[in-house]
Amino acid sequence: MPDEIADAAIAAKLASLDPAARRSLIGTSAELTAWREPFAIWAGGEETSPGVIQIGYPAYVPIVDRVRDTMAPLVVPFDWLGWDEGKALLARPITSAEGLSPVTAVKLFTAIIRAERFDEGYLLDKLEDGTVATLLNAVAVSVSGE
């Protein structure tokens, strides 16, 4: 899906969120911002049979599932691999939502979730550096009317 079509689709999804979904976004954002425990433990890495070692992977705690579930209704397909702006933004931690539109925040979240499929632990890195909390907060503020 071309970026402008994806942007319009995300904006429409944000505008049409029902009150329960808005409350869920706001609550999950607050919970993630306050979270001070590990987001995952590394699992796997054991020898499952002679000469076969399972690749390690992060076993995420329930708050991470809530974040994914809360954001999932907003995700639309787009060329996240070819999105140069997103690559540049995600090259460093995003610690401020200033100047970050909720549409861009959803696209960045989508890119993080998709990248996790190819790079075990990428989501964990972005949780630990505060990027995911900042993105979720940007979306939550936009739907709260503040």
C-alpha positions in Angstrom: 0.0 0.0 0.0 1.5 3.4 -0.9 2.4 5.6 2.0 -0.3 8.2 1.4 -3.0 5.5 1.3 -1.6 3.9 4.4 -1.5 7.2 6.2 -5.1 7.9 5.3 -6.1 4.4 6.5 -4.4 4.8 9.8 -5.9 8.3 10.3 -9.3 6.9 9.6 -8.8 4.0 12.1 -7.7 6.5 14.8 -10.7 8.7 14.2 -13.1 5.7 14.3 -11.8 4.1 17.5 -14.7 3.4 19.9 -14.5 4.6 23.5 -13.4 1.2 24.9 -10.5 1.1 22.4 -9.5 4.7 23.3 -9.6 3.8 27.0 -7.5 0.7 26.3 -4.9 2.7 24.5 -4.7 5.3 27.2 -4.5 2.7 30.0 -2.0 0.6 28.3 0.2 3.6 27.6 0.1 4.6 31.2 0.9 1.0 32.3 3.8 0.8 29.9 5.2 4.2 30.9 5.1 3.1 34.6 6.6 -0.4 33.9 9.9 -1.0 35.7 10.3 -4.8 35.4 12.0 -6.7 32.6 10.0 -6.9 29.4 11.2 -10.4 28.6 13.6 -13.2 29.5 15.7 -14.9 27.0 14.6 -18.5 26.4 15.9 -21.2 24.0 19.5 -21.6 23.2 19.5 -25.2 24.5 20.6 -28.3 22.7 17.3 -30.0 21.7 19.1 -33.1 20.3 22.7 -33.9 19.6 24.2 -31.2 17.5 20.9 -29.2 17.2 20.6 -26.0 19.2 17.4 -24.0 19.4 18.0 -20.3 18.6 17.4 -18.0 21.6 14.3 -15.8 21.7 12.8 -13.3 24.0 9.8 -14.7 26.0 7.8 -11.5 26.6 5.8 -10.7 29.7 2.1 -10.0 29.5 2.4 -6.2 29.2 4.1 -6.6 25.8 1.1 -8.7 24.6 -1.3 -6.0 25.8 0.7 -3.4 23.9 0.6 -5.4 20.7 -3.1 -6.2 21.2 -3.9 -2.6 21.8 -2.1 -1.3 18.7 -3.1 -4.2 16.4 -6.4 -2.6 15.2 -4.5 0.4 13.9 -1.9 -1.4 11.8 -2.2 -1.3 8.1 0.0 -2.9 5.5 2.6 -0.6 3.9 6.2 -0.8 2.6 7.9 -0.5 6.0 11.1 -1.9 4.6 11.3 0.9 2.0 10.2 3.7 4.4 13.4 5.8 4.7 11.9 8.2 7.2 11.1 5.3 9.5 14.6 3.8 9.2 16.1 7.2 10.1 13.8 7.6 13.1 14.3 4.1 14.4 18.1 4.4 14.1 18.2 5.9 17.6 15.9 5.8 20.6 12.7 7.9 20.3 12.3 9.5 23.7 10.0 12.4 22.9 6.7 12.5 21.0 7.2 16.1 20.2 6.6 16.6 16.5 5.6 13.0 16.1 2.2 12.5 14.5 0.0 9.6 15.7 0.0 8.2 12.1 3.8 8.2 12.1 3.8 6.6 15.6 1.6 3.8 14.3 3.8 3.3 11.3 6.9 3.1 13.4 5.2 0.6 15.8 4.3 -1.5 12.7 7.9 -1.4 11.5 9.1 -2.5 14.9 6.7 -5.4 15.1 7.5 -6.5 11.5 11.3 -6.2 12.1 10.9 -8.5 15.1 10.0 -11.3 12.7 13.5 -11.0 11.2 15.5 -9.9 14.1 14.7 -11.6 17.4 14.9 -9.1 20.2 14.4 -6.0 18.1 11.0 -5.3 19.9 12.8 -5.9 23.2 15.5 -3.3 22.3 12.8 -0.8 21.4 10.9 -1.5 24.6 14.0 -1.1 26.7 15.2 2.1 25.1 11.7 3.7 25.6 10.8 4.0 21.9 7.7 1.8 22.2 6.4 3.7 25.2 6.9 7.0 23.4 5.1 5.8 20.3 2.2 4.4 22.4 2.0 7.6 24.3 1.8 9.7 21.1 -1.1 7.6 19.9 -2.8 7.7 23.3 -2.6 11.5 23.6 -4.0 11.9 20.2 -7.1 9.8 21.0 -7.6 11.2 24.4 -8.2 14.7 23.1 -5.5 16.3 25.2 
